[in-house]
Structure formats: structure tokens, C-alpha cells
């Protein structure tokens, strides 16, 4: 009788172990399938590269970017991985966002520059998505005054403080007499009141800024681009999704037709803003004839 009892006890113990093992395996498999979250960010208030529909609360509105085709494809390409893709612009300071990317709190950022201290420590994805072209805007009757970079040294320039350039371009700009201002209104006020002879900035950003103030027809870009700044995806080296992001985005950006999608989106955004700008009454700046 004792032997029979011992036999049943051993059988019960074996089945109990098997059940516990299966339960552990099932838990592990379920845990492995939990969806991950990849966070990305970009410029906060710098159309068309990254901006919100609420300029007074930029970190609260919906995020827009010229690089949307990249994000759309990345989302579609990761549906089978059950990974969520979220943007993070919950900051009013762009440098703080880049710090969060560097620390791994955000996985990647759209629109960074090569060999620039601000983006040091990030892994850049090649090729570039697009180039941010830096040029000069002037009043129509004065634009022919600038034919070379040396011509700018005789004139007074103005730029907006929220634009970020490569370290190389920043170094070159120190050779010129350029004032920094904090708002778009101040940017154009300096030009129209003759406190500055030209505006220097991103060709696309200045076009959109002018359109939003109804000034599209009143300024003209110089014929020559001064500098081209390629814009890349920058990945945090501490992101647990680093390899996946690098692999999928590299594969996407290597195809010329995808780069063309970004370029076409850029044209669409600029044209849309310029069309909206036609209905905007431009400000009247007090002339300075001195």
C-alpha cells in the first residue's frame, strides 16, 4: 500500500512540474510578443522640417514634418513587428530634445547635420534625406547687388535665432555683419525698414515665414545658394531598437524614388503655405529712409 501511495505521489509530482514548465514557457512567449515603442523627434518650430500647428504651444499640437514619407513607411514596415511609433516634442527647447536622444530617452531624430557639435554622439543614417539650402533674401530692387559671398561683407544681414546650422556654416557666418533676432516679425521688419540689407537663412524656411506674413511677393531670393546642409536621421546609440531603425531606414533612403517623395512633399508644403499666404494682409513696417 505504501509503495502504491509513493507511486501516485511521484506521478503527481511529475505532472505538476510539467504544468509549471508549460506555464513558464507560455508566459515567456507572451512577454516576448509585447509591443515595443519607438520614439522619434525633430525640429519644434522650423517649417517645413519640423513644426506644430500651434506655434504658441509647439509641444502640444500635432507634429508635421517634410520627412513624413520616411515616418509613414517606417510605421508600415513595422506593423508585423507589433511596434508602436510615437513622436516626442514635449519640450520647448530643441537642444533639450537632442540631449534626450543622446541619452536614449528618444530613439531617433529627423534632420540632423554631419560634423556638428550639437548632434555629436548620434549615429547618422546615410544617405541624407534632403539638403537645407542657405541663401540670401532681399528686396526686389536690391537683389542684384549680391553676386558673390564677398559682396555680403559690405552689407548688413539679419537671421533668426532659432535656426540651427552646421558648425562649418556657423564658422563662415562669423565673417559677416549679421544680427540675430528672435521672431519672424523682427526678421522682416529689419529688412523693410532698411536696418538690414538682407535676410540670410534656410531657403525653404524663409519662403514659408514670408508666406505666413503675406510677404511672398515682396522679397526675392538670391540666384545662388550659399551653402547646402545635408539633413540626416540621427539614431541614439543607447536605443534598444538601434539596429532595427538603422537597417530599415537605410534600406528606405537608398532608393532614389523615396528621396524624390521627400522632395515632392517639400514642394507641396511650400506651395500650400504660399497659396494660404495670398489671403493674408502683410504688416505695414515703418520705413527708415536714413
The 8 nearest C-alpha neighbors of each residue, nearest first, counted from 0:
[[1, 3, 2, 4, 5, 6, 7, 8],
 [0, 2, 4, 3, 5, 6, 7, 8],
 [1, 3, 5, 0, 4, 6, 7, 8],
 [4, 2, 6, 0, 5, 1, 7, 8],
 [5, 3, 1, 7, 6, 2, 8, 0],
 [4, 6, 8, 2, 3, 7, 1, 9],
 [7, 5, 3, 9, 4, 8, 2, 10],
 [6, 8, 10, 4, 9, 5, 11, 3],
 [9, 7, 5, 11, 6, 10, 12, 4],
 [8, 10, 12, 6, 11, 7, 13, 5],
 [11, 9, 7, 13, 12, 8, 6, 14],
 [12, 10, 8, 14, 9, 13, 7, 15],
 [11, 13, 9, 15, 10, 14, 8, 16],
 [12, 14, 10, 16, 15, 11, 9, 17],
 [15, 13, 17, 11, 16, 12, 18, 10],
 [14, 16, 12, 18, 13, 17, 11, 19],
 [17, 15, 19, 13, 14, 18, 20, 12],
 [16, 18, 14, 20, 15, 19, 21, 13],
 [19, 17, 15, 21, 16, 20, 22, 14],
 [18, 20, 22, 16, 21, 17, 23, 15],
 [21, 19, 23, 17, 22, 18, 16, 24],
 [22, 20, 24, 18, 23, 19, 25, 17],
 [21, 23, 19, 25, 20, 24, 18, 26],
 [24, 22, 20, 26, 21, 25, 27, 19],
 [25, 23, 21, 27, 26, 22, 28, 20],
 [24, 26, 22, 28, 23, 27, 21, 29],
 [27, 25, 23, 29, 24, 28, 30, 22],
 [28, 26, 30, 24, 29, 25, 23, 31],
 [29, 27, 31, 25, 30, 26, 24, 32],
 [30, 28, 26, 32, 27, 31, 25, 33],
 [29, 31, 27, 28, 32, 33, 26, 25],
 [32, 30, 28, 29, 33, 27, 34, 26],
 [33, 31, 29, 30, 34, 28, 81, 80],
 [32, 34, 30, 31, 35, 29, 81, 82],
 [35, 33, 82, 81, 32, 36, 83, 80],
 [34, 36, 82, 83, 33, 37, 81, 80],
 [37, 35, 83, 82, 84, 38, 34, 85],
 [36, 38, 84, 106, 83, 85, 39, 35],
 [39, 37, 85, 105, 106, 86, 84, 87],
 [40, 38, 107, 86, 108, 106, 105, 87],
 [39, 41, 108, 87, 86, 88, 109, 107],
 [42, 40, 109, 108, 49, 43, 110, 39],
 [41, 43, 49, 45, 44, 50, 48, 93],
 [42, 44, 50, 49, 45, 41, 57, 93],
 [45, 43, 50, 42, 49, 46, 51, 57],
 [44, 46, 49, 50, 42, 48, 43, 47],
 [47, 45, 48, 50, 49, 204, 44, 207],
 [46, 48, 65, 49, 64, 45, 204, 268],
 [49, 47, 46, 64, 65, 45, 42, 50],
 [48, 50, 64, 42, 45, 46, 41, 43],
 [51, 49, 44, 43, 63, 46, 45, 62],
 [50, 52, 62, 57, 53, 60, 61, 63],
 [51, 53, 60, 61, 54, 50, 62, 57],
 [54, 52, 57, 51, 60, 56, 55, 59],
 [53, 55, 57, 56, 52, 51, 44, 50],
 [56, 54, 53, 57, 58, 52, 59, 51],
 [57, 55, 53, 54, 58, 59, 60, 51],
 [56, 58, 54, 51, 53, 59, 55, 60],
 [57, 59, 89, 88, 56, 90, 60, 91],
 [60, 58, 57, 56, 61, 89, 53, 51],
 [61, 59, 51, 53, 52, 57, 58, 62],
 [62, 60, 51, 52, 63, 59, 53, 58],
 [61, 63, 51, 50, 60, 64, 49, 52],
 [64, 62, 50, 49, 51, 61, 65, 67],
 [65, 63, 49, 48, 66, 67, 47, 50],
 [64, 66, 48, 67, 47, 265, 264, 261],
 [67, 65, 64, 69, 68, 261, 70, 48],
 [66, 68, 70, 69, 64, 65, 71, 63],
 [69, 67, 71, 70, 66, 72, 261, 260],
 [70, 68, 67, 72, 66, 71, 73, 248],
 [69, 71, 73, 67, 72, 68, 74, 66],
 [72, 70, 68, 74, 73, 69, 67, 75],
 [71, 73, 75, 69, 74, 70, 76, 68],
 [72, 74, 70, 76, 71, 75, 69, 77],
 [75, 73, 71, 77, 72, 76, 70, 84],
 [76, 74, 72, 77, 78, 73, 71, 79],
 [75, 77, 73, 74, 78, 72, 79, 247],
 [78, 76, 80, 74, 79, 75, 82, 73],
 [79, 77, 81, 80, 75, 76, 74, 82],
 [78, 80, 77, 81, 76, 82, 75, 74],
 [81, 79, 77, 78, 82, 34, 76, 35],
 [80, 82, 34, 78, 79, 83, 77, 35],
 [83, 81, 35, 34, 80, 36, 77, 78],
 [82, 84, 36, 37, 35, 85, 81, 34],
 [85, 83, 37, 36, 38, 74, 82, 86],
 [86, 84, 38, 37, 83, 39, 87, 36],
 [87, 85, 39, 38, 40, 88, 84, 62],
 [86, 88, 40, 89, 39, 38, 85, 105],
 [89, 87, 58, 90, 40, 43, 86, 96],
 [88, 90, 58, 87, 91, 59, 96, 57],
 [91, 89, 88, 92, 58, 96, 95, 93],
 [92, 90, 58, 93, 89, 57, 43, 88],
 [91, 93, 95, 90, 94, 96, 43, 89],
 [94, 92, 96, 95, 97, 43, 91, 42],
 [93, 95, 97, 96, 92, 98, 117, 99],
 [96, 94, 98, 93, 92, 97, 99, 90],
 [97, 95, 99, 93, 98, 94, 100, 90],
 [96, 98, 100, 94, 99, 95, 101, 93],
 [97, 99, 95, 101, 96, 100, 102, 94],
 [100, 98, 102, 96, 104, 97, 101, 105],
 [101, 99, 105, 97, 103, 102, 98, 235],
 [100, 102, 98, 235, 99, 103, 97, 121],
 [103, 101, 99, 100, 104, 98, 237, 235],
 [104, 102, 237, 100, 238, 105, 235, 101],
 [103, 105, 99, 102, 100, 106, 101, 238],
 [104, 106, 100, 38, 103, 99, 39, 107],
 [107, 105, 38, 238, 235, 39, 103, 100],
 [106, 108, 234, 39, 233, 235, 105, 100],
 [107, 109, 40, 233, 41, 39, 232, 234],
 [110, 108, 232, 41, 111, 40, 233, 231],
 [109, 111, 230, 231, 232, 108, 41, 112],
 [110, 112, 231, 230, 233, 232, 109, 118],
 [113, 111, 230, 165, 115, 231, 229, 114],
 [112, 114, 115, 111, 165, 229, 123, 231],
 [115, 113, 112, 116, 166, 165, 119, 118],
 [114, 116, 166, 165, 113, 117, 118, 112],
 [115, 117, 119, 118, 114, 166, 165, 120],
 [116, 118, 115, 119, 94, 97, 112, 166],
 [119, 117, 116, 115, 121, 120, 111, 112],
 [118, 120, 116, 121, 117, 115, 114, 101],
 [119, 121, 118, 101, 122, 236, 235, 116],
 [122, 120, 235, 233, 234, 119, 118, 123],
 [121, 123, 234, 233, 236, 235, 124, 120],
 [124, 122, 233, 232, 121, 231, 234, 125],
 [123, 125, 232, 231, 249, 126, 233, 245],
 [126, 124, 127, 123, 249, 231, 252, 232],
 [125, 127, 124, 252, 128, 253, 231, 249],
 [126, 128, 231, 125, 230, 129, 229, 124],
 [129, 127, 231, 230, 258, 126, 252, 130],
 [128, 130, 230, 127, 229, 131, 262, 258],
 [131, 129, 229, 228, 230, 227, 132, 128],
 [130, 132, 228, 227, 229, 201, 133, 129],
 [131, 133, 227, 201, 202, 226, 130, 228],
 [134, 132, 201, 226, 200, 225, 202, 224],
 [133, 135, 224, 225, 202, 199, 200, 201],
 [134, 136, 199, 221, 198, 220, 197, 200],
 [137, 135, 220, 198, 219, 197, 221, 218],
 [138, 136, 197, 142, 219, 218, 139, 141],
 [137, 139, 218, 141, 140, 219, 142, 217],
 [140, 138, 219, 141, 142, 218, 137, 217],
 [139, 141, 138, 142, 143, 137, 144, 219],
 [142, 140, 139, 138, 143, 144, 137, 145],
 [141, 143, 144, 137, 139, 140, 145, 221],
 [144, 142, 145, 141, 146, 140, 221, 139],
 [143, 145, 142, 141, 146, 150, 151, 140],
 [146, 144, 143, 150, 147, 142, 151, 221],
 [145, 147, 144, 150, 143, 148, 223, 221],
 [148, 146, 149, 150, 145, 151, 223, 225],
 [147, 149, 150, 151, 146, 152, 145, 225],
 [148, 150, 151, 147, 152, 153, 146, 145],
 [149, 151, 148, 147, 152, 145, 153, 146],
 [152, 150, 154, 149, 153, 148, 145, 175],
 [151, 153, 175, 149, 150, 154, 176, 148],
 [152, 154, 151, 150, 155, 149, 176, 175],
 [155, 153, 151, 152, 196, 156, 176, 150],
 [156, 154, 195, 196, 176, 177, 197, 157],
 [155, 157, 177, 197, 195, 198, 196, 176],
 [156, 158, 178, 198, 177, 179, 195, 199],
 [159, 157, 179, 199, 198, 200, 178, 180],
 [158, 160, 180, 179, 181, 161, 162, 186],
 [159, 161, 181, 179, 162, 180, 158, 182],
 [162, 160, 159, 163, 181, 45, 44, 182],
 [163, 161, 160, 159, 164, 45, 200, 201],
 [162, 164, 161, 165, 160, 169, 166, 117],
 [165, 163, 168, 169, 166, 162, 228, 112],
 [164, 166, 167, 168, 115, 112, 169, 228],
 [165, 167, 169, 115, 168, 170, 164, 116],
 [166, 168, 170, 165, 169, 171, 115, 164],
 [169, 167, 171, 170, 165, 166, 164, 172],
 [170, 168, 166, 172, 171, 167, 164, 165],
 [169, 171, 167, 168, 172, 173, 166, 174],
 [170, 172, 168, 173, 169, 174, 167, 175],
 [173, 171, 169, 174, 170, 175, 168, 177],
 [174, 172, 171, 175, 170, 169, 176, 177],
 [173, 175, 172, 171, 176, 152, 170, 177],
 [176, 174, 152, 173, 172, 177, 151, 156],
 [175, 177, 155, 156, 178, 152, 174, 154],
 [178, 176, 156, 157, 175, 155, 179, 158],
 [177, 179, 157, 156, 158, 180, 176, 155],
 [178, 180, 158, 159, 160, 157, 177, 181],
 [181, 179, 159, 160, 182, 185, 186, 158],
 [180, 182, 160, 159, 179, 161, 185, 183],
 [183, 181, 185, 184, 180, 186, 159, 160],
 [182, 184, 186, 185, 187, 208, 181, 159],
 [183, 185, 182, 186, 187, 188, 212, 189],
 [186, 184, 188, 182, 183, 187, 189, 180],
 [187, 185, 183, 184, 188, 189, 180, 182],
 [186, 188, 190, 189, 184, 185, 191, 183],
 [189, 187, 185, 191, 190, 186, 184, 192],
 [188, 190, 194, 195, 187, 192, 186, 191],
 [191, 189, 195, 187, 193, 188, 192, 196],
 [190, 192, 188, 193, 189, 187, 284, 286],
 [191, 193, 286, 287, 189, 194, 190, 188],
 [194, 192, 195, 190, 191, 287, 189, 196],
 [193, 195, 189, 192, 190, 196, 287, 191],
 [196, 194, 190, 155, 193, 189, 156, 197],
 [197, 195, 155, 156, 154, 190, 193, 137],
 [196, 198, 137, 156, 195, 136, 190, 135],
 [199, 197, 157, 136, 135, 156, 158, 137],
 [200, 198, 135, 158, 134, 157, 136, 197],
 [201, 199, 133, 134, 202, 158, 205, 198],
 [200, 202, 133, 204, 203, 132, 205, 131],
 [201, 203, 205, 132, 204, 134, 133, 200],
 [204, 202, 206, 201, 205, 207, 47, 269],
 [203, 205, 201, 207, 206, 202, 46, 208],
 [206, 204, 208, 207, 202, 203, 209, 201],
 [207, 205, 203, 209, 204, 208, 210, 202],
 [206, 208, 210, 204, 209, 205, 272, 269],
 [207, 209, 205, 211, 210, 206, 204, 183],
 [210, 208, 214, 206, 212, 215, 207, 211],
 [211, 209, 276, 207, 213, 273, 215, 212],
 [210, 212, 208, 276, 209, 213, 207, 272],
 [211, 213, 209, 210, 281, 214, 279, 208],
 [212, 214, 281, 279, 276, 210, 211, 280],
 [215, 213, 209, 217, 212, 216, 210, 281],
 [214, 216, 210, 209, 217, 213, 218, 206],
 [217, 215, 214, 218, 219, 213, 210, 209],
 [216, 218, 214, 215, 138, 139, 219, 213],
 [219, 217, 138, 137, 216, 139, 215, 136],
 [218, 220, 136, 137, 139, 138, 221, 142],
 [221, 219, 136, 135, 222, 137, 218, 134],
 [220, 222, 135, 223, 136, 142, 219, 134],
 [221, 223, 220, 224, 146, 134, 142, 135],
 [224, 222, 221, 225, 134, 146, 220, 135],
 [223, 225, 134, 226, 133, 132, 222, 227],
 [224, 226, 134, 133, 223, 227, 132, 148],
 [227, 225, 133, 224, 132, 228, 134, 168],
 [226, 228, 132, 130, 131, 133, 229, 225],
 [227, 229, 131, 130, 132, 230, 226, 165],
 [230, 228, 130, 127, 129, 131, 227, 112],
 [229, 231, 110, 111, 127, 112, 129, 130],
 [232, 230, 127, 111, 110, 128, 124, 233],
 [231, 233, 109, 124, 123, 110, 108, 111],
 [232, 234, 123, 108, 122, 121, 107, 111],
 [235, 233, 107, 122, 121, 106, 236, 123],
 [236, 234, 237, 238, 101, 106, 121, 100],
 [235, 237, 238, 121, 234, 122, 241, 103],
 [236, 238, 103, 235, 239, 102, 101, 241],
 [239, 237, 241, 103, 240, 106, 235, 236],
 [238, 240, 241, 237, 242, 106, 103, 236],
 [241, 239, 238, 243, 242, 244, 37, 106],
 [240, 242, 238, 244, 239, 243, 245, 234],
 [243, 241, 245, 244, 240, 246, 239, 247],
 [242, 244, 246, 240, 245, 241, 247, 248],
 [245, 243, 241, 247, 242, 246, 248, 240],
 [246, 244, 242, 248, 243, 247, 249, 241],
 [245, 247, 243, 249, 244, 248, 242, 250],
 [248, 246, 250, 244, 249, 245, 243, 251],
 [247, 249, 251, 250, 245, 246, 244, 252],
 [250, 248, 252, 251, 246, 247, 245, 253],
 [249, 251, 247, 248, 253, 252, 246, 254],
 [252, 250, 248, 249, 253, 254, 247, 257],
 [253, 251, 249, 254, 250, 248, 257, 126],
 [252, 254, 250, 251, 249, 255, 126, 257],
 [253, 255, 252, 256, 257, 251, 258, 250],
 [256, 254, 258, 257, 259, 253, 252, 260],
 [255, 257, 259, 254, 258, 260, 252, 253],
 [258, 256, 260, 259, 255, 254, 252, 261],
 [257, 259, 255, 261, 260, 256, 128, 252],
 [258, 260, 262, 256, 257, 261, 263, 255],
 [261, 259, 257, 263, 258, 262, 264, 256],
 [260, 262, 264, 258, 259, 263, 66, 265],
 [263, 261, 259, 265, 264, 260, 266, 258],
 [262, 264, 266, 260, 265, 261, 259, 267],
 [263, 265, 267, 261, 262, 266, 65, 260],
 [264, 266, 262, 268, 263, 267, 65, 261],
 [267, 265, 263, 269, 264, 268, 270, 262],
 [266, 268, 264, 270, 265, 269, 271, 263],
 [267, 269, 271, 265, 270, 266, 264, 272],
 [270, 268, 266, 272, 271, 267, 207, 273],
 [271, 269, 273, 267, 272, 268, 266, 274],
 [270, 272, 268, 274, 269, 273, 267, 275],
 [273, 271, 275, 269, 274, 270, 276, 210],
 [274, 272, 276, 210, 270, 275, 271, 269],
 [273, 275, 271, 276, 272, 277, 270, 278],
 [276, 274, 272, 273, 277, 278, 271, 279],
 [275, 277, 210, 273, 213, 279, 278, 274],
 [276, 278, 275, 274, 279, 213, 273, 210],
 [277, 279, 276, 275, 280, 213, 274, 281],
 [280, 278, 213, 276, 277, 281, 212, 211],
 [279, 281, 213, 278, 282, 212, 277, 276],
 [282, 280, 213, 212, 214, 279, 283, 211],
 [283, 281, 284, 280, 212, 213, 214, 184],
 [282, 284, 285, 281, 286, 188, 191, 280],
 [285, 283, 286, 282, 188, 191, 192, 187],
 [284, 286, 192, 283, 287, 191, 188, 282],
 [287, 285, 192, 284, 288, 191, 193, 283],
 [286, 288, 192, 289, 193, 285, 194, 191],
 [289, 287, 286, 193, 192, 194, 285, 191],
 [288, 287, 193, 286, 194, 192, 195, 285]]
